[in-house]
Amino acid sequence: MFDAILDTPIGLLGIQFDKAKLKSIQFVNSPVVPMPFVTLSSTAKKIAKRFEAFFSFAQNLHDLPYVLHGTPFQKRVWQALCKIPLGETRCYGDLAKKLDTSARAIGMACRTNPLPIIVPCHRIVAANDIGGYCGQTSGNKLSIKQWLLAHERSSC
């Protein structure tokens, strides 16, 4: 199912490529063994290594080659997310006003983001708390969001 599985500070991440472009990043819940990059193309290996480097020192990764599959609205939201500077956050409602939609619609687009971390949906927060992450409002996913935000702030 995955082309590579990375062992990261936020858990295992399953990565899929479409040729030499990122296609999907998923948080892996089941016990699996991290997979080396031996079978990947040289371009995919470079992408995976840069992605791994993010966990040492945060950097924007949305300049990596990737392919996004989604509706035109989802793609518009994901593009707006990529414009949020590293180490900063925006509220669902503020982004909704900017895109002339609802906060709930922004949340749904974030929930369906196939490239978390690359397309930084973790930078969207609620007006009075951290909000949700990957469709969850408590538990492990919120811990991941908190870690990502703290890691990015510490790298700025």
SEMIKE-491827 format. One record per residue (C-alpha): residue number from 1; residue in three letters; x, y, z. Coordinates in Angstrom, 3 decimals, decimal comma. Layout:
% SEMIKE-491827
    k    r        xx        yy        zz
  NUM  ALA         X         Y         Z
...
***
This chain:
% SEMIKE-491827
    k    r        xx        yy        zz
    1  MET     0,000     0,000     0,000
    2  PHE     2,827     2,438     0,849
    3  ASP     5,977     3,149    -1,118
    4  ALA     7,816     4,076     2,075
    5  ILE     7,061     4,139     5,788
    6  LEU     8,926     6,754     7,815
    7  ASP     9,550     6,446    11,527
    8  THR     9,117    10,001    12,858
    9  PRO     8,713    11,739    16,232
   10  ILE     4,949    11,845    15,583
   11  GLY     4,687     8,158    14,676
   12  LEU     4,876     6,137    11,517
   13  LEU     3,981     7,904     8,268
   14  GLY     3,023     5,949     5,166
   15  ILE     4,018     7,703     1,956
   16  GLN     2,757     7,033    -1,540
   17  PHE     4,252     8,388    -4,743
   18  ASP     2,754     8,898    -8,174
   19  LYS     5,856     8,485   -10,313
   20  ALA     8,269    10,951    -8,675
   21  LYS     5,620    13,081    -6,964
   22  LEU     4,114    12,797    -3,508
   23  LYS     0,557    11,526    -3,688
   24  SER    -0,409    10,665    -0,122
   25  ILE     0,870    10,829     3,439
   26  GLN    -1,019     8,868     6,064
   27  PHE    -0,606     8,392     9,782
   28  VAL    -0,120     4,644    10,240
   29  ASN    -1,951     3,229    13,233
   30  SER    -1,303    -0,463    12,827
   31  PRO     2,019    -1,975    13,807
   32  VAL     4,247    -2,066    10,726
   33  VAL     7,970    -1,976    10,154
   34  PRO     9,446     1,193     8,634
   35  MET    10,435     0,611     5,010
   36  PRO    13,776     1,773     3,608
   37  PHE    13,924     3,861     0,463
   38  VAL    15,906     1,267    -1,485
   39  THR    13,131     0,595    -3,994
   40  LEU    12,269     4,265    -4,607
   41  SER    13,392     6,294    -7,608
   42  SER    16,217     8,743    -6,994
   43  THR    13,773    11,694    -7,085
   44  ALA    11,447     9,984    -4,615
   45  LYS    14,425     9,211    -2,342
   46  LYS    15,375    12,921    -2,334
   47  ILE    11,790    13,866    -1,469
   48  ALA    11,627    11,309     1,336
   49  LYS    14,986    12,409     2,783
   50  ARG    13,944    16,063     2,739
   51  PHE    10,724    15,109     4,439
   52  GLU    12,708    13,266     7,110
   53  ALA    14,916    16,352     7,570
   54  PHE    11,799    18,345     8,456
   55  PHE    11,660    16,485    11,750
   56  SER    15,116    17,776    12,705
   57  PHE    14,484    21,350    11,651
   58  ALA    11,066    22,512    10,460
   59  GLN    10,843    23,987     7,009
   60  ASN     8,059    24,512     4,513
   61  LEU     7,740    21,459     2,326
   62  HIS     5,012    22,566    -0,055
   63  ASP     7,634    23,266    -2,724
   64  LEU     8,237    19,527    -3,065
   65  PRO     6,797    17,940    -6,194
   66  TYR     3,361    16,564    -5,424
   67  VAL     0,048    15,825    -7,021
   68  LEU    -3,212    16,711    -5,273
   69  HIS    -6,469    14,982    -6,026
   70  GLY    -9,538    16,818    -4,781
   71  THR   -12,381    19,091    -5,750
   72  PRO   -11,673    22,602    -7,020
   73  PHE   -12,851    23,957    -3,644
   74  GLN   -10,557    21,614    -1,680
   75  LYS    -7,611    22,577    -3,872
   76  ARG    -8,371    26,276    -3,285
   77  VAL    -8,337    25,720     0,490
   78  TRP    -5,158    23,624     0,339
   79  GLN    -3,465    26,331    -1,730
   80  ALA    -4,434    28,925     0,899
   81  LEU    -3,025    26,692     3,651
   82  CYS     0,341    26,635     1,887
   83  LYS     0,460    30,432     2,150
   84  ILE     0,344    30,403     5,967
   85  PRO     3,924    31,113     7,093
   86  LEU     5,908    28,529     9,009
   87  GLY     5,353    28,903    12,752
   88  GLU     2,079    30,818    12,363
   89  THR    -1,572    29,844    12,577
   90  ARG    -4,854    31,115    11,179
   91  CYS    -8,399    30,589    12,428
   92  TYR   -10,896    28,521    10,475
   93  GLY   -13,250    31,514    10,445
   94  ASP   -10,625    33,956     9,163
   95  LEU    -9,683    31,680     6,299
   96  ALA   -13,380    31,092     5,591
   97  LYS   -13,966    34,844     5,254
   98  LYS   -10,995    35,178     2,951
   99  LEU   -12,294    32,358     0,731
  100  ASP   -15,955    33,404     1,017
  101  THR   -17,115    30,151     2,600
  102  SER   -17,843    28,703     6,043
  103  ALA   -15,475    27,610     8,801
  104  ARG   -17,053    24,145     8,633
  105  ALA   -16,217    23,899     4,912
  106  ILE   -12,604    24,841     5,680
  107  GLY   -12,506    22,117     8,339
  108  MET   -13,859    19,521     5,920
  109  ALA   -11,253    20,451     3,309
  110  CYS    -8,544    20,145     5,975
  111  ARG    -9,931    16,764     7,028
  112  THR    -9,582    15,426     3,471
  113  ASN    -6,068    16,812     2,903
  114  PRO    -4,082    13,913     1,367
  115  LEU    -0,726    15,496     2,231
  116  PRO    -0,717    16,554     5,890
  117  ILE     2,460    18,385     6,914
  118  ILE     3,218    19,214     3,253
  119  VAL    -0,100    21,066     2,936
  120  PRO    -0,073    22,451     6,499
  121  CYS    -3,652    21,974     7,695
  122  HIS    -2,249    21,799    11,245
  123  ARG    -1,781    25,604    11,021
  124  ILE    -5,562    26,141    11,112
  125  VAL    -6,979    26,534    14,627
  126  ALA   -10,316    27,375    16,196
  127  ALA   -10,980    30,881    17,490
  128  ASN   -10,693    29,820    21,137
  129  ASP    -8,664    26,567    21,103
  130  ILE    -6,476    24,387    18,918
  131  GLY    -9,416    22,926    16,966
  132  GLY    -9,248    19,483    15,412
  133  TYR    -6,802    17,588    13,268
  134  CYS    -7,478    14,948    10,639
  135  GLY   -11,107    14,767    11,719
  136  GLN   -10,392    14,272    15,413
  137  THR   -10,930    16,741    18,236
  138  SER    -9,143    14,717    20,915
  139  GLY    -6,568    11,979    21,261
  140  ASN    -3,444    11,163    19,319
  141  LYS    -4,149    13,368    16,307
  142  LEU    -4,423    16,462    18,524
  143  SER    -1,079    15,556    20,094
  144  ILE     0,407    15,390    16,595
  145  LYS    -1,002    18,839    15,745
  146  GLN     0,405    20,291    18,981
  147  TRP     3,812    18,730    18,281
  148  LEU     3,899    20,077    14,708
  149  LEU     2,987    23,607    15,797
  150  ALA     5,574    23,612    18,606
  151  HIS     8,244    22,155    16,292
  152  GLU     7,610    24,815    13,645
  153  ARG     7,670    27,638    16,201
  154  SER    10,949    26,390    17,657
  155  SER    12,544    26,321    14,195
  156  CYS    11,637    29,916    13,274
***
